[in-house]
Amino acid sequence: MAKHSPDDDLLFKALADPSRRKLLDQLHAHDGQTLGQLCEHLNMTRQGVRQHLDVLEAANLVATVRSGREKLHFFNPVPLQDVYERWIAKFEKPRLKALAHLKRKLEKSND
């Protein structure tokens, strides 16, 4: 059985907020944006966006790179893949196996 991790709590907390999900959507659409570019799409202060980015960084969903005076933000999908593998994929497998079995059975009956 998978062990509970404090990182899981940070990840789910980060994903719980609609503004943070919108930031992730923006970074997914166009990676490497500055704070100013990200602020253009949200109706909140730079400080508010910065706080949301801090939560996303703590959850390892956003990575940053300095480029001169600018700080670029990049989406990191790895934690989401981990969530998929731990919480979603294992529930899909039985259904997919059942569908594959049904397909083989139907194809066999058509022969």
Secondary structure as GFF3:
##gff-version 3
##sequence-region A 1 111
A	DSSP	alpha_helix	6	16	.	.	.	ID=ss1
A	DSSP	alpha_helix	18	29	.	.	.	ID=ss2
A	DSSP	alpha_helix	35	39	.	.	.	ID=ss3
A	DSSP	alpha_helix	46	58	.	.	.	ID=ss4
A	DSSP	beta_strand	62	67	.	.	.	ID=ss5
A	DSSP	beta_strand	70	75	.	.	.	ID=ss6
A	DSSP	alpha_helix	78	83	.	.	.	ID=ss7
A	DSSP	pi_helix	84	88	.	.	.	ID=ss8
A	DSSP	alpha_helix	89	110	.	.	.	ID=ss9
###
